[in-house]
Amino acid sequence: MPDLQLPDLLGIETARNRIGAHAHWTPLLSSRSIGELSNADVWLKCENLQKAGAFKFRGAMNACLRAVEEERMPEAGVITFSSGNHGQAVALAARTLGIDGTIVVPEDIPSVKKAAIEAYGARLEIAGLTSTDRHQRALELSEESGGLIIPPFDHPDVIAGQGTTGLEIIDELPEVDAILVPTGGGGLLAGVAIALSHRNPSTRVIAVEPADANAMALSVEAGEIVTLDSVPGTIADGLKPMAPGKLTLEAALEHVDRILLVDDESILRAQRLLLERAKLLVEPSGAAGVAALLGCDELAGLRVVTILTGGNTDLP
């Protein structure tokens, strides 16, 4: 089997056409109040309003649809491993296509994400606390059933689907100086960065990670994949894989301008600000970009888009 390659612009544009009848073109909203606090012209890409509540639906749907098109979809359906949002996305994609879905999730999955996966009709498997635990269990299940694994981030079809977010931003707001991308495994980061490198290379693509879950930052610094020593303790449950992917790190090294780190206190403050000022319910992971924007003087005076990656959060 040949090594998987990063998608190019054509792959991302093809993904947009493939998922167009299924995924939302999400709103891109200006925010005067957050702009005043950050001294920037701030825009919010509302992937919290995407189907299944997060950008992950784009990549999951693209990967599933392509497998069906190419007659690679097995009778056993699809399997994935996820902290929650990608699991919801694959579960919804499977239901949409009328195929079976099995989702491997951590023991500490937020209840709102667990409930959604079950509501979409997928089979739920609990496996440990780390992305490594979940991946191993997914491999075992695939070996037993023959199900097709749809990885959460390190796959060209998933990356291409996530990259459609970048195309939408640049089509709607061509003159943008920087895009802030909350980053876990790096699928969204890779897709957006590749899209922008072709469509608008002057736009800076900036990754945002929790300070306690900085696997991508460590990997970029080292020039190779670095795996965290322990499970990150951050409140941003969607941004704490133990390591980035091979493809996503490759994209980050080539196309990403820099990485900003934010602490949990800043994330929670940004989450509350989005609810109070923008009237948007965003999960902690999705608020990370706003947290970075509020603490980054170098973006003052610029037109900045921050991607609100998801809205699946437990209420107090």
Secondary structure, 3 states (H helix, E strand, C coil): CCCCCCCCHHHHHHHHHHHCCCCCCCCEEECHHHHHHHCCEEEEEEHHHCHHHECHHHHHHHHHHHHHHCCCCCCCCEEEECCCHHHHHHHHHHHHHCCCEEEEECCCCCHHHHHHHHHCCCEEEECCCCHHHHHHHHHHHHHHHCCEECCCCCCHHHHHHHHHHHHHHHHHCCCCCEEEEECCCCHHHHHHHHHHHHHCCCCEEEEEEECCCCHHHHHHHHCCCCCCCCCCCCCCHHHCCCCCCHHHHHHHHHHCCEEEEECHHHHHHHHHHHHHHCCCCCCHHHHHHHHHHHCCHHHCCCEEEEEECECCCCCC
